[in-house]
């Protein structure tokens, strides 16, 4: 069963009078993560602690909540770990074809009363912004499916959460959709842990995954996501919103997101940005790069497809100065949120310009700690 068919089923049967949450997890097979066959909450990829917190709180408010979980993994257990653990029931249902005729295709679903429905897809998947290494014959592109459910969530004020536990970087997928979701990143989340590149393992009970949330007056779920404020240019409203909407949550939960973003971007600056700028600098000054493997760098996979193509063209044309300048500009935009969060009167591009003004690229690293 394809993701597109499952999403059509979800959308067509959604109760819009309820609080609706759709969670898609990629890399959710549980067989390698448990201790003595038991998953603890921090490793519960199939049903993150955030969903448990939301479900419990909404029920306490005597509201109706419907949670849809879609688990994607070629090694997904049958049934998934959560089915036995949460005492879910198994059902086989008919899927109507394009003409509305039933019996053409069947699908197995798992349910817990009317509140929870679980689907599984046993496939390898990838999205457009991810590395071409993922694009082999046995991988399925789910980019348009994610675009479709994101638009549905945006138009219908539904909460949608997407997270990969594959080791691939959630940030790259999140940034790919950011522009189209402007103003809606407080109910559409791409990447828990504020998009930190945590690999396959993450503590899902931590404050950057088990997010603060509240219901609006018309019972729409809102999640505290710093990227919402960054994306809309409303960082200055964070403290006001915490006091007004997120009362009852510990201040440390909000500070943790800020610290995580600053630390992750500082690491990103050291380990990715300056490395990539160093390669361009070597080419610009005709330095020996014989021992460096630039294969992945030459794909410029950190950028969207348009910027990526510009970089490739400049590299092929050996216009290294223009390539160096373009990289500084694009990476500068990715760093803009750091000075915003730290109330610094400087832009990301100015940070990179200041760091790279020294002639020796290896000296650049000494400047970071003193600057941010």
C-alpha positions, 0 to 999 in steps of 0.5 A, a space after each residue: 500500500 502506497 503512502 499516497 493511498 493511505 493519506 487519501 484514506 486518512 484525509 477522506 475519513 478525518 473527523 474535523 470536529 476532533 483534535 487531529 494529529 498525523 504522525 509519519 515516522 521513517 525508520 521505525 522498526 523496533 527490533 534493534 532498540 529494545 532492552 530484553 524486548 521492551 522499549 523504553 519511552 526515550 526510544 519509542 520511535 513508533 509512538 513518541 512521548 509527545 503523542 502520549 502527552 497530547 493524547 493524555 492532555 486532550 482527553 483530560 480536557 474532555 475533547 475528542 482526539 484522533 491520532 493517525 500513525 504511519 510507520 515506514 520501514 522496510 524491516 517494520 515488524 508485523 505487527 509493529 511493536 506498539 500493537 501488542 504493547 498498546 493492546 491495539 486491534 487488527 483489522 483488514 479493510 477494503 480500499 475503494 478503487 478510483 471508481 469507488 468500487 470496494 474489494 480491489 485492494 485490502 489493507 491491514 490497520 491497527 486501532 485503539 478505540 476511535 482515537 488511534 489508527 496505525 498504518 505500516 509501509 514496508 519500503 525504503 523511502 527518500 525525498 527530493 532534497 536528500 542525497 542521491 545515494 538514496 535514489 536507487 531502484 528499491 527506494 520510493 520518493 515520498 516528496 509529493 506525498 509529504 507536500 500533499 499532507 502538509 498542504 492538507 494540514 495547513 488548509 485544515 489546521 491539522 497537526 502533522 509531525 514527520 520525523 526520520 530515525 534513519 540517520 539522515 538529517 531531518 533539517 534538510 527535509 524541513 528546510 525544503 518545505 519551510 517556505 511553503 509552510 510559513 506561519 504554520 510551523 506551530 502545528 506542522 513539524 518536520 524533525 523533532 529535536 528542533 531538527 538536530 542531526 541526532 542520527 538514529 538515536 534520540 531521547 524522545 522524552 527530552 524537552 526538544 522532542 516532547 514539546 510544549 503545546 496548547 489548544 486554541 479557542 477553536 480546539 486546534 493544536 499548537 506546538 512550541 517550535 522555535 522554527 515557527 518564530 524564526 520562519 515568520 520573523 517573530 522571535 521577539 514574540 517568543 516570551 510573550 507567547 510562552 507567558 500567554 499560551 504555554 502556561 504550566 510548562 517549565 521554562 527549561 523546556 523552552 530554553 532547551 530548544 534555544 540552546 539546542 539550535 545554537 549548539 547544533 548550528 555552531 557544530 554545523 558551522 564547524 563541521 560542514 560550512 567551514 569545511 565546504 568553504 575551505 574546499 572552495 577556497 582551495 580551488 580558488 587559490 589553486 591549492 593541492 586537493 589531491 588527497 581530499 574526497 570531494 565527491 559528496 561536496 560537489 553535489 551541494 546537497 545542503 541546498 535546494 535544487 536551484 542553488 545546488 544547480 548554480 553551484 554545480 555550474 560555477 564549479 564546472 565552469 571553474 568560476 571559483 570566486 563566484 562559487 565561494 561568494 555564493 556559498 558564503 551567501 547561502 550558508 549565511 542565510 542558514 546561520 541567520 537564526 543564531 544571531 537572532 536568538 542571541 540578540 546579536 546585531 549581526 547577520 549570518 552572512 556577516 559572521 561567515 564573512 568575518 570568519 573567512 577574512 583570514 587567508 589561512 582556512 585552518 585559522 577560521 576555526 579559531 574564531 568561532 568560539 569568540 564570535 558565537 
